[in-house]
Amino acid sequence: MQINISFKKQKLDVLDDNGSLLASYAVSTALNGPGEQKDSGCTPRGAHIIRAKIGAGAAPYTVFRGRRPTGEIWTPELAAHYSGRDWILTRILWLSGCEPGFNRLGQVDSMQRYIYIHGTPDTELMGVAASHGCVRMRNTDVIALFDLVPVGTPVWLEDDTARD
């Protein structure tokens, strides 16, 4: 099984071992575009794996901070009270880069940058780059993905934005 994420299409595809499409989801990668540098607000490119899955069994819209549930459930009222917060909801698939010097170790380490695939409020756009660096998904979609893929699943973040 493998996950491919397209920056150009703002889409996440799950493929089986034969390359057949199992599932496809709209996502939102970084507003700042692709890039690996720490504190850049960019989504890293290249080969990654799912290093950890966090939130199994949590209620949809569970709010996470520091990879821990806060006890809150996201609502529009909560969002209004904490405007400007970057909401991490429902499930977290924590990515680890596989390419030393490119997306692993030092100032380019995806895991140390806390790059996740995670749920986001329904008010956030999908299919357009708008995140702070993570890969955002609809909450129902991230639950389905979480249940489908195991820890260790390869994830390829493809910078295909220069292609026609």
Rosetta constraint file for C-alpha pairs under 8 A:
AtomPair CA 1 CA 14 HARMONIC 7.11 0.50
AtomPair CA 1 CA 15 HARMONIC 5.56 0.50
AtomPair CA 1 CA 16 HARMONIC 4.33 0.50
AtomPair CA 1 CA 17 HARMONIC 4.90 0.50
AtomPair CA 1 CA 149 HARMONIC 7.54 0.50
AtomPair CA 1 CA 153 HARMONIC 6.49 0.50
AtomPair CA 1 CA 154 HARMONIC 7.39 0.50
AtomPair CA 2 CA 14 HARMONIC 5.80 0.50
AtomPair CA 2 CA 15 HARMONIC 5.22 0.50
AtomPair CA 2 CA 16 HARMONIC 6.49 0.50
AtomPair CA 2 CA 17 HARMONIC 7.32 0.50
AtomPair CA 2 CA 153 HARMONIC 5.93 0.50
AtomPair CA 2 CA 154 HARMONIC 5.09 0.50
AtomPair CA 2 CA 155 HARMONIC 6.00 0.50
AtomPair CA 2 CA 156 HARMONIC 7.78 0.50
AtomPair CA 3 CA 12 HARMONIC 6.78 0.50
AtomPair CA 3 CA 13 HARMONIC 5.64 0.50
AtomPair CA 3 CA 14 HARMONIC 4.58 0.50
AtomPair CA 3 CA 15 HARMONIC 6.26 0.50
AtomPair CA 3 CA 153 HARMONIC 7.34 0.50
AtomPair CA 3 CA 154 HARMONIC 6.23 0.50
AtomPair CA 3 CA 155 HARMONIC 4.60 0.50
AtomPair CA 3 CA 156 HARMONIC 6.18 0.50
AtomPair CA 4 CA 12 HARMONIC 5.70 0.50
AtomPair CA 4 CA 13 HARMONIC 5.19 0.50
AtomPair CA 4 CA 14 HARMONIC 6.51 0.50
AtomPair CA 4 CA 15 HARMONIC 7.78 0.50
AtomPair CA 4 CA 155 HARMONIC 5.83 0.50
AtomPair CA 4 CA 156 HARMONIC 4.79 0.50
AtomPair CA 4 CA 157 HARMONIC 6.12 0.50
AtomPair CA 4 CA 158 HARMONIC 7.21 0.50
AtomPair CA 5 CA 10 HARMONIC 7.21 0.50
AtomPair CA 5 CA 11 HARMONIC 5.74 0.50
AtomPair CA 5 CA 12 HARMONIC 4.40 0.50
AtomPair CA 5 CA 13 HARMONIC 6.39 0.50
AtomPair CA 5 CA 155 HARMONIC 7.49 0.50
AtomPair CA 5 CA 156 HARMONIC 6.11 0.50
AtomPair CA 5 CA 157 HARMONIC 4.83 0.50
AtomPair CA 5 CA 158 HARMONIC 5.99 0.50
AtomPair CA 6 CA 10 HARMONIC 5.47 0.50
AtomPair CA 6 CA 11 HARMONIC 5.40 0.50
AtomPair CA 6 CA 12 HARMONIC 6.52 0.50
AtomPair CA 6 CA 157 HARMONIC 6.38 0.50
AtomPair CA 6 CA 158 HARMONIC 5.24 0.50
AtomPair CA 6 CA 159 HARMONIC 6.72 0.50
AtomPair CA 6 CA 160 HARMONIC 6.52 0.50
AtomPair CA 7 CA 11 HARMONIC 7.25 0.50
AtomPair CA 7 CA 29 HARMONIC 6.83 0.50
AtomPair CA 7 CA 34 HARMONIC 7.65 0.50
AtomPair CA 7 CA 129 HARMONIC 7.86 0.50
AtomPair CA 7 CA 157 HARMONIC 7.46 0.50
AtomPair CA 7 CA 158 HARMONIC 6.32 0.50
AtomPair CA 7 CA 159 HARMONIC 5.64 0.50
AtomPair CA 7 CA 160 HARMONIC 6.15 0.50
AtomPair CA 7 CA 161 HARMONIC 6.15 0.50
AtomPair CA 8 CA 159 HARMONIC 7.29 0.50
AtomPair CA 8 CA 160 HARMONIC 5.65 0.50
AtomPair CA 8 CA 161 HARMONIC 4.64 0.50
AtomPair CA 9 CA 127 HARMONIC 7.02 0.50
AtomPair CA 10 CA 26 HARMONIC 6.03 0.50
AtomPair CA 10 CA 27 HARMONIC 5.25 0.50
AtomPair CA 10 CA 28 HARMONIC 5.85 0.50
AtomPair CA 10 CA 29 HARMONIC 6.81 0.50
AtomPair CA 10 CA 126 HARMONIC 7.65 0.50
AtomPair CA 10 CA 127 HARMONIC 4.84 0.50
AtomPair CA 10 CA 128 HARMONIC 6.10 0.50
AtomPair CA 10 CA 129 HARMONIC 7.04 0.50
AtomPair CA 11 CA 24 HARMONIC 6.94 0.50
AtomPair CA 11 CA 25 HARMONIC 5.65 0.50
AtomPair CA 11 CA 26 HARMONIC 4.59 0.50
AtomPair CA 11 CA 27 HARMONIC 5.29 0.50
AtomPair CA 11 CA 28 HARMONIC 7.88 0.50
AtomPair CA 11 CA 127 HARMONIC 6.86 0.50
AtomPair CA 12 CA 24 HARMONIC 5.62 0.50
AtomPair CA 12 CA 25 HARMONIC 5.14 0.50
AtomPair CA 12 CA 26 HARMONIC 6.31 0.50
AtomPair CA 12 CA 27 HARMONIC 6.44 0.50
AtomPair CA 13 CA 21 HARMONIC 6.86 0.50
AtomPair CA 13 CA 22 HARMONIC 7.56 0.50
AtomPair CA 13 CA 23 HARMONIC 5.82 0.50
AtomPair CA 13 CA 24 HARMONIC 4.39 0.50
AtomPair CA 13 CA 25 HARMONIC 6.50 0.50
AtomPair CA 14 CA 21 HARMONIC 5.98 0.50
AtomPair CA 14 CA 22 HARMONIC 5.43 0.50
AtomPair CA 14 CA 23 HARMONIC 5.14 0.50
AtomPair CA 14 CA 24 HARMONIC 6.27 0.50
AtomPair CA 15 CA 19 HARMONIC 5.19 0.50
AtomPair CA 15 CA 20 HARMONIC 5.28 0.50
AtomPair CA 15 CA 21 HARMONIC 4.58 0.50
AtomPair CA 15 CA 22 HARMONIC 5.39 0.50
AtomPair CA 15 CA 23 HARMONIC 7.28 0.50
AtomPair CA 16 CA 20 HARMONIC 5.41 0.50
AtomPair CA 16 CA 21 HARMONIC 6.55 0.50
AtomPair CA 16 CA 22 HARMONIC 6.38 0.50
AtomPair CA 25 CA 137 HARMONIC 7.69 0.50
AtomPair CA 25 CA 141 HARMONIC 6.86 0.50
AtomPair CA 26 CA 126 HARMONIC 5.82 0.50
AtomPair CA 26 CA 127 HARMONIC 5.33 0.50
AtomPair CA 26 CA 137 HARMONIC 6.90 0.50
AtomPair CA 27 CA 126 HARMONIC 5.20 0.50
AtomPair CA 27 CA 127 HARMONIC 5.46 0.50
AtomPair CA 27 CA 128 HARMONIC 7.45 0.50
AtomPair CA 27 CA 135 HARMONIC 6.42 0.50
AtomPair CA 27 CA 136 HARMONIC 5.52 0.50
AtomPair CA 27 CA 137 HARMONIC 5.02 0.50
AtomPair CA 27 CA 138 HARMONIC 7.65 0.50
AtomPair CA 28 CA 125 HARMONIC 7.18 0.50
AtomPair CA 28 CA 126 HARMONIC 5.19 0.50
AtomPair CA 28 CA 127 HARMONIC 5.67 0.50
AtomPair CA 28 CA 128 HARMONIC 5.42 0.50
AtomPair CA 28 CA 129 HARMONIC 4.93 0.50
AtomPair CA 28 CA 130 HARMONIC 5.90 0.50
AtomPair CA 28 CA 131 HARMONIC 6.15 0.50
AtomPair CA 28 CA 135 HARMONIC 5.64 0.50
AtomPair CA 28 CA 136 HARMONIC 5.02 0.50
AtomPair CA 28 CA 137 HARMONIC 6.75 0.50
AtomPair CA 29 CA 33 HARMONIC 7.32 0.50
AtomPair CA 29 CA 43 HARMONIC 6.20 0.50
AtomPair CA 29 CA 128 HARMONIC 7.31 0.50
AtomPair CA 29 CA 129 HARMONIC 4.75 0.50
AtomPair CA 29 CA 130 HARMONIC 6.15 0.50
AtomPair CA 29 CA 131 HARMONIC 5.39 0.50
AtomPair CA 29 CA 132 HARMONIC 7.80 0.50
AtomPair CA 29 CA 133 HARMONIC 6.35 0.50
AtomPair CA 29 CA 134 HARMONIC 6.12 0.50
AtomPair CA 29 CA 135 HARMONIC 4.79 0.50
AtomPair CA 29 CA 136 HARMONIC 6.53 0.50
AtomPair CA 30 CA 34 HARMONIC 6.91 0.50
AtomPair CA 30 CA 41 HARMONIC 6.66 0.50
AtomPair CA 30 CA 42 HARMONIC 5.24 0.50
AtomPair CA 30 CA 43 HARMONIC 5.32 0.50
AtomPair CA 30 CA 129 HARMONIC 5.16 0.50
AtomPair CA 30 CA 130 HARMONIC 5.29 0.50
AtomPair CA 30 CA 131 HARMONIC 4.26 0.50
AtomPair CA 30 CA 132 HARMONIC 5.27 0.50
AtomPair CA 30 CA 133 HARMONIC 4.50 0.50
AtomPair CA 30 CA 134 HARMONIC 6.55 0.50
AtomPair CA 30 CA 135 HARMONIC 7.35 0.50
AtomPair CA 31 CA 41 HARMONIC 7.75 0.50
AtomPair CA 31 CA 42 HARMONIC 7.26 0.50
AtomPair CA 31 CA 129 HARMONIC 4.69 0.50
AtomPair CA 31 CA 130 HARMONIC 4.14 0.50
AtomPair CA 31 CA 131 HARMONIC 5.46 0.50
AtomPair CA 31 CA 132 HARMONIC 6.56 0.50
AtomPair CA 31 CA 133 HARMONIC 7.56 0.50
AtomPair CA 32 CA 40 HARMONIC 7.65 0.50
AtomPair CA 32 CA 41 HARMONIC 5.98 0.50
AtomPair CA 32 CA 42 HARMONIC 5.16 0.50
AtomPair CA 32 CA 43 HARMONIC 7.85 0.50
AtomPair CA 32 CA 129 HARMONIC 7.87 0.50
AtomPair CA 32 CA 130 HARMONIC 7.90 0.50
AtomPair CA 32 CA 132 HARMONIC 7.51 0.50
AtomPair CA 32 CA 133 HARMONIC 7.66 0.50
AtomPair CA 33 CA 42 HARMONIC 5.32 0.50
AtomPair CA 33 CA 43 HARMONIC 6.38 0.50
AtomPair CA 33 CA 129 HARMONIC 7.17 0.50
AtomPair CA 34 CA 42 HARMONIC 5.14 0.50
AtomPair CA 34 CA 43 HARMONIC 4.79 0.50
AtomPair CA 34 CA 44 HARMONIC 5.67 0.50
AtomPair CA 34 CA 45 HARMONIC 6.33 0.50
AtomPair CA 34 CA 159 HARMONIC 6.79 0.50
AtomPair CA 35 CA 40 HARMONIC 7.33 0.50
AtomPair CA 35 CA 42 HARMONIC 4.92 0.50
AtomPair CA 35 CA 43 HARMONIC 5.59 0.50
AtomPair CA 35 CA 44 HARMONIC 4.86 0.50
AtomPair CA 35 CA 45 HARMONIC 6.45 0.50
AtomPair CA 36 CA 40 HARMONIC 7.46 0.50
AtomPair CA 36 CA 42 HARMONIC 6.59 0.50
AtomPair CA 36 CA 43 HARMONIC 6.74 0.50
AtomPair CA 36 CA 44 HARMONIC 4.56 0.50
AtomPair CA 36 CA 45 HARMONIC 6.88 0.50
AtomPair CA 36 CA 102 HARMONIC 6.98 0.50
AtomPair CA 36 CA 103 HARMONIC 5.92 0.50
AtomPair CA 36 CA 108 HARMONIC 5.05 0.50
AtomPair CA 36 CA 109 HARMONIC 7.47 0.50
AtomPair CA 36 CA 110 HARMONIC 7.24 0.50
AtomPair CA 37 CA 42 HARMONIC 7.55 0.50
AtomPair CA 37 CA 107 HARMONIC 5.90 0.50
AtomPair CA 37 CA 108 HARMONIC 4.81 0.50
AtomPair CA 37 CA 109 HARMONIC 7.98 0.50
AtomPair CA 38 CA 107 HARMONIC 5.31 0.50
AtomPair CA 38 CA 108 HARMONIC 5.66 0.50
AtomPair CA 38 CA 109 HARMONIC 7.42 0.50
AtomPair CA 38 CA 113 HARMONIC 6.19 0.50
AtomPair CA 39 CA 113 HARMONIC 7.62 0.50
AtomPair CA 41 CA 132 HARMONIC 4.97 0.50
AtomPair CA 41 CA 133 HARMONIC 4.81 0.50
AtomPair CA 42 CA 132 HARMONIC 6.74 0.50
AtomPair CA 42 CA 133 HARMONIC 4.55 0.50
AtomPair CA 42 CA 134 HARMONIC 7.94 0.50
AtomPair CA 43 CA 115 HARMONIC 7.61 0.50
AtomPair CA 43 CA 132 HARMONIC 7.88 0.50
AtomPair CA 43 CA 133 HARMONIC 4.36 0.50
AtomPair CA 43 CA 134 HARMONIC 6.00 0.50
AtomPair CA 43 CA 135 HARMONIC 7.46 0.50
AtomPair CA 44 CA 103 HARMONIC 6.67 0.50
AtomPair CA 44 CA 110 HARMONIC 6.78 0.50
AtomPair CA 44 CA 133 HARMONIC 7.64 0.50
AtomPair CA 44 CA 157 HARMONIC 7.12 0.50
AtomPair CA 45 CA 103 HARMONIC 7.27 0.50
AtomPair CA 45 CA 156 HARMONIC 7.45 0.50
AtomPair CA 45 CA 157 HARMONIC 4.79 0.50
AtomPair CA 45 CA 158 HARMONIC 6.01 0.50
AtomPair CA 45 CA 159 HARMONIC 6.36 0.50
AtomPair CA 46 CA 97 HARMONIC 7.65 0.50
AtomPair CA 46 CA 99 HARMONIC 7.60 0.50
AtomPair CA 46 CA 103 HARMONIC 7.30 0.50
AtomPair CA 46 CA 156 HARMONIC 5.54 0.50
AtomPair CA 46 CA 157 HARMONIC 5.05 0.50
AtomPair CA 46 CA 158 HARMONIC 6.25 0.50
AtomPair CA 47 CA 97 HARMONIC 6.15 0.50
AtomPair CA 47 CA 98 HARMONIC 5.51 0.50
AtomPair CA 47 CA 99 HARMONIC 6.66 0.50
AtomPair CA 47 CA 154 HARMONIC 7.13 0.50
AtomPair CA 47 CA 155 HARMONIC 6.03 0.50
AtomPair CA 47 CA 156 HARMONIC 4.83 0.50
AtomPair CA 47 CA 157 HARMONIC 6.63 0.50
AtomPair CA 48 CA 95 HARMONIC 6.20 0.50
AtomPair CA 48 CA 96 HARMONIC 5.33 0.50
AtomPair CA 48 CA 97 HARMONIC 4.27 0.50
AtomPair CA 48 CA 98 HARMONIC 5.13 0.50
AtomPair CA 48 CA 99 HARMONIC 7.88 0.50
AtomPair CA 48 CA 154 HARMONIC 5.85 0.50
AtomPair CA 48 CA 155 HARMONIC 4.90 0.50
AtomPair CA 48 CA 156 HARMONIC 6.12 0.50
AtomPair CA 48 CA 157 HARMONIC 7.71 0.50
AtomPair CA 49 CA 95 HARMONIC 5.70 0.50
AtomPair CA 49 CA 96 HARMONIC 5.46 0.50
AtomPair CA 49 CA 97 HARMONIC 6.63 0.50
AtomPair CA 49 CA 98 HARMONIC 7.11 0.50
AtomPair CA 49 CA 151 HARMONIC 7.72 0.50
AtomPair CA 49 CA 152 HARMONIC 5.37 0.50
AtomPair CA 49 CA 153 HARMONIC 5.40 0.50
AtomPair CA 49 CA 154 HARMONIC 4.38 0.50
AtomPair CA 49 CA 155 HARMONIC 5.26 0.50
AtomPair CA 50 CA 93 HARMONIC 6.13 0.50
AtomPair CA 50 CA 94 HARMONIC 5.73 0.50
AtomPair CA 50 CA 95 HARMONIC 4.79 0.50
AtomPair CA 50 CA 96 HARMONIC 6.39 0.50
AtomPair CA 50 CA 150 HARMONIC 7.72 0.50
AtomPair CA 50 CA 151 HARMONIC 5.24 0.50
AtomPair CA 50 CA 152 HARMONIC 5.02 0.50
AtomPair CA 50 CA 153 HARMONIC 5.44 0.50
AtomPair CA 50 CA 154 HARMONIC 6.64 0.50
AtomPair CA 50 CA 155 HARMONIC 7.01 0.50
AtomPair CA 51 CA 93 HARMONIC 7.50 0.50
AtomPair CA 51 CA 94 HARMONIC 5.65 0.50
AtomPair CA 51 CA 95 HARMONIC 5.56 0.50
AtomPair CA 51 CA 96 HARMONIC 5.71 0.50
AtomPair CA 51 CA 151 HARMONIC 5.85 0.50
AtomPair CA 51 CA 152 HARMONIC 5.93 0.50
AtomPair CA 52 CA 93 HARMONIC 5.93 0.50
AtomPair CA 52 CA 94 HARMONIC 5.18 0.50
AtomPair CA 52 CA 95 HARMONIC 7.36 0.50
AtomPair CA 52 CA 151 HARMONIC 5.84 0.50
AtomPair CA 53 CA 91 HARMONIC 7.55 0.50
AtomPair CA 53 CA 92 HARMONIC 5.81 0.50
AtomPair CA 53 CA 93 HARMONIC 4.69 0.50
AtomPair CA 53 CA 94 HARMONIC 6.34 0.50
AtomPair CA 53 CA 146 HARMONIC 7.32 0.50
AtomPair CA 53 CA 151 HARMONIC 6.57 0.50
AtomPair CA 54 CA 67 HARMONIC 7.10 0.50
AtomPair CA 54 CA 91 HARMONIC 5.92 0.50
AtomPair CA 54 CA 92 HARMONIC 4.98 0.50
AtomPair CA 54 CA 93 HARMONIC 6.42 0.50
AtomPair CA 54 CA 94 HARMONIC 7.80 0.50
AtomPair CA 55 CA 69 HARMONIC 7.84 0.50
AtomPair CA 55 CA 90 HARMONIC 6.61 0.50
AtomPair CA 55 CA 91 HARMONIC 4.85 0.50
AtomPair CA 55 CA 92 HARMONIC 6.41 0.50
AtomPair CA 56 CA 91 HARMONIC 7.01 0.50
AtomPair CA 58 CA 62 HARMONIC 6.40 0.50
AtomPair CA 58 CA 90 HARMONIC 6.41 0.50
AtomPair CA 58 CA 91 HARMONIC 7.52 0.50
AtomPair CA 59 CA 73 HARMONIC 7.97 0.50
AtomPair CA 59 CA 90 HARMONIC 6.56 0.50
AtomPair CA 60 CA 73 HARMONIC 7.84 0.50
AtomPair CA 60 CA 89 HARMONIC 7.49 0.50
AtomPair CA 60 CA 90 HARMONIC 4.96 0.50
AtomPair CA 60 CA 139 HARMONIC 6.55 0.50
AtomPair CA 60 CA 140 HARMONIC 7.65 0.50
AtomPair CA 61 CA 73 HARMONIC 5.33 0.50
AtomPair CA 61 CA 74 HARMONIC 5.17 0.50
AtomPair CA 61 CA 75 HARMONIC 7.93 0.50
AtomPair CA 61 CA 89 HARMONIC 5.17 0.50
AtomPair CA 61 CA 90 HARMONIC 4.87 0.50
AtomPair CA 61 CA 119 HARMONIC 7.71 0.50
AtomPair CA 61 CA 120 HARMONIC 7.92 0.50
AtomPair CA 61 CA 121 HARMONIC 7.57 0.50
AtomPair CA 61 CA 139 HARMONIC 6.95 0.50
AtomPair CA 62 CA 69 HARMONIC 6.61 0.50
AtomPair CA 62 CA 70 HARMONIC 7.78 0.50
AtomPair CA 62 CA 71 HARMONIC 7.28 0.50
AtomPair CA 62 CA 72 HARMONIC 6.10 0.50
AtomPair CA 62 CA 73 HARMONIC 4.60 0.50
AtomPair CA 62 CA 74 HARMONIC 6.33 0.50
AtomPair CA 62 CA 89 HARMONIC 5.32 0.50
AtomPair CA 62 CA 90 HARMONIC 4.84 0.50
AtomPair CA 63 CA 69 HARMONIC 5.66 0.50
AtomPair CA 63 CA 70 HARMONIC 5.80 0.50
AtomPair CA 63 CA 71 HARMONIC 7.04 0.50
AtomPair CA 63 CA 72 HARMONIC 5.51 0.50
AtomPair CA 63 CA 73 HARMONIC 5.70 0.50
AtomPair CA 63 CA 74 HARMONIC 6.16 0.50
AtomPair CA 63 CA 87 HARMONIC 7.00 0.50
AtomPair CA 63 CA 88 HARMONIC 6.03 0.50
AtomPair CA 63 CA 89 HARMONIC 4.81 0.50
AtomPair CA 63 CA 90 HARMONIC 6.68 0.50
AtomPair CA 64 CA 68 HARMONIC 5.12 0.50
AtomPair CA 64 CA 69 HARMONIC 4.37 0.50
AtomPair CA 64 CA 70 HARMONIC 5.67 0.50
AtomPair CA 64 CA 87 HARMONIC 7.65 0.50
AtomPair CA 64 CA 88 HARMONIC 5.47 0.50
AtomPair CA 64 CA 89 HARMONIC 5.93 0.50
AtomPair CA 64 CA 90 HARMONIC 7.68 0.50
AtomPair CA 65 CA 69 HARMONIC 6.49 0.50
AtomPair CA 65 CA 70 HARMONIC 6.47 0.50
AtomPair CA 65 CA 88 HARMONIC 7.13 0.50
AtomPair CA 67 CA 92 HARMONIC 7.59 0.50
AtomPair CA 74 CA 78 HARMONIC 6.12 0.50
AtomPair CA 74 CA 79 HARMONIC 6.95 0.50
AtomPair CA 74 CA 89 HARMONIC 7.63 0.50
AtomPair CA 74 CA 121 HARMONIC 7.50 0.50
AtomPair CA 75 CA 79 HARMONIC 6.24 0.50
AtomPair CA 76 CA 80 HARMONIC 6.15 0.50
AtomPair CA 77 CA 81 HARMONIC 6.32 0.50
AtomPair CA 78 CA 82 HARMONIC 6.31 0.50
AtomPair CA 79 CA 83 HARMONIC 5.67 0.50
AtomPair CA 79 CA 85 HARMONIC 7.66 0.50
AtomPair CA 86 CA 132 HARMONIC 7.82 0.50
AtomPair CA 87 CA 120 HARMONIC 5.96 0.50
AtomPair CA 87 CA 121 HARMONIC 7.03 0.50
AtomPair CA 88 CA 92 HARMONIC 7.78 0.50
AtomPair CA 88 CA 118 HARMONIC 6.15 0.50
AtomPair CA 88 CA 119 HARMONIC 5.94 0.50
AtomPair CA 88 CA 120 HARMONIC 5.83 0.50
AtomPair CA 89 CA 118 HARMONIC 6.40 0.50
AtomPair CA 89 CA 119 HARMONIC 4.57 0.50
AtomPair CA 89 CA 120 HARMONIC 5.41 0.50
AtomPair CA 89 CA 121 HARMONIC 7.38 0.50
AtomPair CA 89 CA 139 HARMONIC 7.24 0.50
AtomPair CA 90 CA 118 HARMONIC 7.20 0.50
AtomPair CA 90 CA 119 HARMONIC 5.51 0.50
AtomPair CA 90 CA 120 HARMONIC 7.90 0.50
AtomPair CA 90 CA 139 HARMONIC 6.19 0.50
AtomPair CA 90 CA 142 HARMONIC 7.60 0.50
AtomPair CA 90 CA 143 HARMONIC 7.31 0.50
AtomPair CA 91 CA 118 HARMONIC 5.58 0.50
AtomPair CA 91 CA 119 HARMONIC 6.06 0.50
AtomPair CA 91 CA 139 HARMONIC 7.86 0.50
AtomPair CA 91 CA 142 HARMONIC 6.46 0.50
AtomPair CA 91 CA 143 HARMONIC 6.54 0.50
AtomPair CA 91 CA 146 HARMONIC 7.15 0.50
AtomPair CA 92 CA 116 HARMONIC 6.12 0.50
AtomPair CA 92 CA 117 HARMONIC 5.86 0.50
AtomPair CA 92 CA 118 HARMONIC 4.69 0.50
AtomPair CA 92 CA 119 HARMONIC 7.32 0.50
AtomPair CA 93 CA 116 HARMONIC 5.42 0.50
AtomPair CA 93 CA 117 HARMONIC 5.04 0.50
AtomPair CA 93 CA 118 HARMONIC 6.39 0.50
AtomPair CA 93 CA 146 HARMONIC 7.20 0.50
AtomPair CA 94 CA 111 HARMONIC 7.05 0.50
AtomPair CA 94 CA 114 HARMONIC 7.05 0.50
AtomPair CA 94 CA 115 HARMONIC 6.24 0.50
AtomPair CA 94 CA 116 HARMONIC 4.49 0.50
AtomPair CA 94 CA 117 HARMONIC 6.56 0.50
AtomPair CA 95 CA 110 HARMONIC 6.60 0.50
AtomPair CA 95 CA 111 HARMONIC 5.80 0.50
AtomPair CA 95 CA 114 HARMONIC 7.65 0.50
AtomPair CA 95 CA 115 HARMONIC 5.78 0.50
AtomPair CA 95 CA 116 HARMONIC 5.62 0.50
AtomPair CA 95 CA 117 HARMONIC 7.51 0.50
AtomPair CA 96 CA 104 HARMONIC 7.23 0.50
AtomPair CA 96 CA 109 HARMONIC 7.55 0.50
AtomPair CA 96 CA 110 HARMONIC 5.51 0.50
AtomPair CA 96 CA 111 HARMONIC 4.66 0.50
AtomPair CA 96 CA 115 HARMONIC 7.86 0.50
AtomPair CA 97 CA 103 HARMONIC 4.87 0.50
AtomPair CA 97 CA 104 HARMONIC 4.81 0.50
AtomPair CA 97 CA 109 HARMONIC 6.53 0.50
AtomPair CA 97 CA 110 HARMONIC 5.46 0.50
AtomPair CA 97 CA 111 HARMONIC 6.78 0.50
AtomPair CA 98 CA 103 HARMONIC 6.73 0.50
AtomPair CA 98 CA 104 HARMONIC 6.07 0.50
AtomPair CA 99 CA 103 HARMONIC 5.46 0.50
AtomPair CA 99 CA 104 HARMONIC 5.52 0.50
AtomPair CA 100 CA 104 HARMONIC 4.54 0.50
AtomPair CA 100 CA 105 HARMONIC 5.96 0.50
AtomPair CA 101 CA 105 HARMONIC 6.26 0.50
AtomPair CA 101 CA 106 HARMONIC 7.21 0.50
AtomPair CA 101 CA 108 HARMONIC 6.86 0.50
AtomPair CA 102 CA 108 HARMONIC 6.20 0.50
AtomPair CA 102 CA 109 HARMONIC 7.82 0.50
AtomPair CA 103 CA 108 HARMONIC 4.99 0.50
AtomPair CA 103 CA 109 HARMONIC 5.04 0.50
AtomPair CA 103 CA 110 HARMONIC 5.66 0.50
AtomPair CA 104 CA 108 HARMONIC 5.77 0.50
AtomPair CA 104 CA 109 HARMONIC 3.97 0.50
AtomPair CA 104 CA 110 HARMONIC 6.11 0.50
AtomPair CA 104 CA 111 HARMONIC 7.63 0.50
AtomPair CA 105 CA 109 HARMONIC 4.55 0.50
AtomPair CA 108 CA 113 HARMONIC 7.78 0.50
AtomPair CA 109 CA 113 HARMONIC 6.16 0.50
AtomPair CA 110 CA 114 HARMONIC 6.36 0.50
AtomPair CA 110 CA 115 HARMONIC 5.61 0.50
AtomPair CA 111 CA 115 HARMONIC 5.97 0.50
AtomPair CA 115 CA 133 HARMONIC 6.68 0.50
AtomPair CA 115 CA 134 HARMONIC 5.06 0.50
AtomPair CA 115 CA 135 HARMONIC 7.71 0.50
AtomPair CA 116 CA 134 HARMONIC 5.13 0.50
AtomPair CA 116 CA 135 HARMONIC 6.19 0.50
AtomPair CA 117 CA 134 HARMONIC 6.08 0.50
AtomPair CA 117 CA 135 HARMONIC 4.63 0.50
AtomPair CA 117 CA 136 HARMONIC 5.85 0.50
AtomPair CA 117 CA 137 HARMONIC 7.16 0.50
AtomPair CA 117 CA 142 HARMONIC 7.77 0.50
AtomPair CA 118 CA 134 HARMONIC 7.53 0.50
AtomPair CA 118 CA 135 HARMONIC 6.48 0.50
AtomPair CA 118 CA 136 HARMONIC 5.26 0.50
AtomPair CA 118 CA 137 HARMONIC 5.97 0.50
AtomPair CA 118 CA 139 HARMONIC 7.94 0.50
AtomPair CA 118 CA 142 HARMONIC 6.40 0.50
AtomPair CA 119 CA 136 HARMONIC 5.72 0.50
AtomPair CA 119 CA 137 HARMONIC 4.92 0.50
AtomPair CA 119 CA 138 HARMONIC 5.53 0.50
AtomPair CA 119 CA 139 HARMONIC 4.72 0.50
AtomPair CA 119 CA 142 HARMONIC 5.84 0.50
AtomPair CA 120 CA 124 HARMONIC 6.79 0.50
AtomPair CA 120 CA 136 HARMONIC 5.96 0.50
AtomPair CA 120 CA 137 HARMONIC 6.09 0.50
AtomPair CA 120 CA 138 HARMONIC 6.03 0.50
AtomPair CA 120 CA 139 HARMONIC 6.40 0.50
AtomPair CA 121 CA 138 HARMONIC 7.33 0.50
AtomPair CA 121 CA 139 HARMONIC 7.60 0.50
AtomPair CA 122 CA 138 HARMONIC 6.63 0.50
AtomPair CA 122 CA 139 HARMONIC 7.82 0.50
AtomPair CA 125 CA 130 HARMONIC 7.33 0.50
AtomPair CA 126 CA 136 HARMONIC 7.78 0.50
AtomPair CA 126 CA 137 HARMONIC 7.18 0.50
AtomPair CA 126 CA 138 HARMONIC 7.73 0.50
AtomPair CA 131 CA 135 HARMONIC 6.99 0.50
AtomPair CA 131 CA 136 HARMONIC 6.81 0.50
AtomPair CA 137 CA 141 HARMONIC 6.33 0.50
AtomPair CA 137 CA 142 HARMONIC 5.83 0.50
AtomPair CA 138 CA 142 HARMONIC 6.19 0.50
AtomPair CA 139 CA 143 HARMONIC 6.27 0.50
AtomPair CA 140 CA 144 HARMONIC 6.37 0.50
AtomPair CA 141 CA 145 HARMONIC 6.15 0.50
AtomPair CA 142 CA 146 HARMONIC 5.86 0.50
AtomPair CA 143 CA 147 HARMONIC 6.19 0.50
AtomPair CA 144 CA 148 HARMONIC 6.17 0.50
AtomPair CA 145 CA 149 HARMONIC 6.21 0.50
AtomPair CA 146 CA 150 HARMONIC 7.71 0.50
AtomPair CA 149 CA 153 HARMONIC 6.48 0.50
